[in-house]
Amino acid sequence: MGTLTAPPPSRTARSSAPRARPCVAGDIGPERREIECEPVADPVPARPAPAPPVPAQPAPA
């Protein structure tokens, strides 16, 4: 076999996804990881706005 004429493809050309950056905070520990991974509950629907007050009838004179 002959020698290779083309250089091997670079690593950035092979993967289309961006490289993950390491966490700058370091290891947060299993307890904190559990808290951050807990599912978030659905927000409670807002209460309906109260009905506007009905104006009082004037007293008969």
MIDO-402870 format. One record per atom (N, C-alpha, C): atom name; x negated, y, z negated. Coordinates in Angstrom, 2 decimals. Atoms other than C-alpha are relative to their C-alpha. Layout:
BEGIN
CA / X / Y / Z
...
***
This chain:
BEGIN
N / -0.84 / -1.18 / 0.00
CA / 0.00 / 0.00 / 0.00
C / -0.89 / 1.24 / 0.00
N / 0.75 / -1.24 / -0.04
CA / -1.12 / 3.56 / 0.61
C / 0.22 / 0.80 / -1.27
N / -0.17 / -0.87 / 1.16
CA / -1.36 / 6.37 / -1.90
C / 1.25 / 0.84 / 0.17
N / -1.19 / -0.85 / -0.04
CA / 1.62 / 8.50 / -2.82
C / -0.39 / 1.37 / 0.52
N / 0.30 / -1.32 / -0.55
CA / 1.75 / 11.75 / -0.90
C / 0.82 / 1.10 / -0.67
N / -0.84 / -1.00 / 0.65
CA / 4.55 / 13.50 / -2.80
C / -0.17 / -0.11 / -1.51
N / 0.09 / 0.08 / 1.47
CA / 4.27 / 14.45 / -6.47
C / 1.31 / -0.54 / -0.57
N / -1.24 / 0.50 / 0.60
CA / 6.77 / 12.80 / -8.81
C / 0.93 / 1.16 / -0.32
N / -0.93 / -1.09 / 0.30
CA / 9.95 / 14.82 / -9.39
C / -0.17 / 0.48 / -1.44
N / 0.15 / -0.54 / 1.35
CA / 9.83 / 17.13 / -12.36
C / 1.17 / -0.45 / -0.87
N / -1.06 / 0.44 / 0.92
CA / 11.88 / 16.28 / -15.45
C / 1.22 / 0.90 / 0.07
N / -1.15 / -0.92 / -0.05
CA / 14.06 / 19.37 / -15.09
C / 0.84 / -0.25 / 1.23
N / -0.76 / 0.25 / -1.22
CA / 15.07 / 18.36 / -11.57
C / 0.89 / -1.23 / -0.16
N / -0.77 / 1.23 / 0.16
CA / 16.34 / 14.97 / -12.76
C / 1.27 / 0.20 / -0.80
N / -1.20 / -0.15 / 0.84
CA / 18.76 / 16.10 / -15.44
C / 0.67 / 1.33 / 0.31
N / -0.74 / -1.22 / -0.29
CA / 21.47 / 18.59 / -14.64
C / 0.50 / 0.67 / -1.28
N / -0.48 / -0.56 / 1.27
CA / 22.50 / 19.06 / -18.29
C / -1.14 / 0.75 / -0.68
N / 1.06 / -0.72 / 0.73
CA / 20.62 / 21.65 / -20.36
C / -0.48 / -0.83 / -1.18
N / 0.58 / 0.75 / 1.11
CA / 18.30 / 20.24 / -22.98
C / 0.55 / 0.52 / -1.32
N / -0.53 / -0.40 / 1.31
CA / 19.71 / 20.24 / -26.50
C / -1.13 / 0.60 / -0.82
N / 1.00 / -0.63 / 0.86
CA / 17.87 / 22.57 / -28.82
C / 0.06 / -0.63 / -1.38
N / -0.04 / 0.55 / 1.35
CA / 16.85 / 21.27 / -32.22
C / 0.70 / 0.96 / -0.95
N / -0.70 / -0.82 / 0.98
CA / 18.84 / 22.51 / -35.17
C / -1.01 / 0.84 / -0.77
N / 0.95 / -0.86 / 0.70
CA / 17.09 / 25.50 / -36.69
C / 0.20 / -0.05 / -1.51
N / -0.27 / 0.05 / 1.43
CA / 18.71 / 24.90 / -40.07
C / -0.59 / -1.24 / -0.65
N / 0.53 / 1.23 / 0.56
CA / 17.14 / 21.48 / -40.48
C / 1.12 / -0.97 / -0.31
N / -0.99 / 1.02 / 0.34
CA / 18.93 / 18.48 / -41.92
C / 0.96 / 0.56 / -1.04
N / -0.97 / -0.57 / 0.92
CA / 22.15 / 19.58 / -43.60
C / 0.49 / -1.03 / -1.01
N / -0.38 / 1.04 / 0.95
CA / 22.66 / 16.25 / -45.37
C / 1.34 / -0.62 / 0.33
N / -1.24 / 0.71 / -0.35
CA / 25.44 / 13.68 / -45.14
C / 1.25 / 0.64 / -0.58
N / -1.20 / -0.58 / 0.60
CA / 27.80 / 15.49 / -47.52
C / 0.49 / 1.18 / 0.82
N / -0.38 / -1.18 / -0.78
CA / 27.77 / 18.73 / -45.56
C / 0.47 / -0.41 / 1.38
N / -0.37 / 0.45 / -1.33
CA / 27.99 / 16.86 / -42.28
C / 1.44 / -0.51 / -0.02
N / -1.38 / 0.48 / 0.11
CA / 31.21 / 15.19 / -43.50
C / 0.97 / 1.17 / -0.05
N / -0.89 / -1.17 / 0.12
CA / 32.72 / 18.57 / -44.41
C / 0.16 / 0.67 / 1.36
N / -0.08 / -0.69 / -1.28
CA / 31.86 / 20.08 / -41.04
C / 0.72 / -0.82 / 1.06
N / -0.63 / 0.85 / -1.01
CA / 33.31 / 17.09 / -39.18
C / 1.44 / -0.36 / -0.35
N / -1.38 / 0.32 / 0.37
CA / 36.65 / 16.94 / -41.01
C / 0.95 / 0.64 / 1.01
N / -0.97 / -0.59 / -0.92
CA / 39.64 / 17.47 / -38.75
C / 0.69 / 1.20 / -0.63
N / -0.66 / -1.22 / 0.48
CA / 41.26 / 20.86 / -39.05
C / 1.51 / -0.18 / 0.13
N / -1.45 / 0.13 / -0.03
CA / 44.95 / 20.88 / -39.94
C / 0.60 / 1.05 / 0.92
N / -0.70 / -0.96 / -0.84
CA / 47.40 / 22.56 / -37.64
C / 0.41 / 1.20 / -0.85
N / -0.40 / -1.17 / 0.78
CA / 48.14 / 26.13 / -38.73
C / 1.49 / -0.04 / -0.31
N / -1.40 / -0.04 / 0.42
CA / 51.37 / 26.66 / -40.62
C / 0.71 / 1.05 / 0.85
N / -0.71 / -1.01 / -0.79
CA / 53.96 / 28.39 / -38.44
C / 0.40 / 1.19 / -0.88
N / -0.34 / -1.22 / 0.74
CA / 54.66 / 31.97 / -39.48
C / 1.49 / 0.00 / -0.33
N / -1.42 / -0.11 / 0.38
CA / 57.87 / 32.65 / -41.35
C / 0.69 / 1.00 / 0.92
N / -0.70 / -0.97 / -0.85
CA / 60.53 / 34.38 / -39.29
C / 0.11 / 1.34 / -0.72
N / -0.12 / -1.34 / 0.58
CA / 60.78 / 38.10 / -39.82
C / 1.37 / 0.15 / -0.67
N / -1.30 / -0.17 / 0.66
CA / 63.51 / 39.08 / -42.29
C / 0.92 / 0.86 / 0.85
N / -0.99 / -0.77 / -0.77
CA / 66.70 / 40.43 / -40.79
C / 0.00 / 1.44 / -0.49
N / -0.04 / -1.40 / 0.44
CA / 66.95 / 44.22 / -40.83
C / 1.20 / 0.21 / -0.93
N / -1.11 / -0.22 / 0.93
CA / 69.13 / 45.53 / -43.66
C / 1.21 / 0.59 / 0.73
N / -1.24 / -0.50 / -0.60
CA / 72.73 / 46.16 / -42.74
C / 0.35 / 1.31 / -0.70
N / -0.33 / -1.27 / 0.67
CA / 73.69 / 49.80 / -43.34
C / 1.30 / -0.15 / -0.80
N / -1.18 / 0.09 / 0.87
CA / 76.18 / 50.15 / -46.17
C / 1.13 / 0.86 / 0.57
N / -1.17 / -0.76 / -0.45
CA / 79.68 / 51.29 / -45.33
C / 0.20 / 1.18 / -0.93
N / -0.25 / -1.15 / 0.89
CA / 80.45 / 54.78 / -46.61
C / 1.25 / -0.27 / -0.85
N / -1.14 / 0.19 / 0.91
CA / 82.78 / 54.75 / -49.59
C / 1.16 / 0.88 / 0.46
N / -1.15 / -0.85 / -0.39
CA / 86.30 / 55.96 / -48.79
C / 0.15 / 1.16 / -0.98
N / -0.13 / -1.19 / 0.84
CA / 86.93 / 59.45 / -50.09
C / 1.35 / 0.11 / -0.64
***
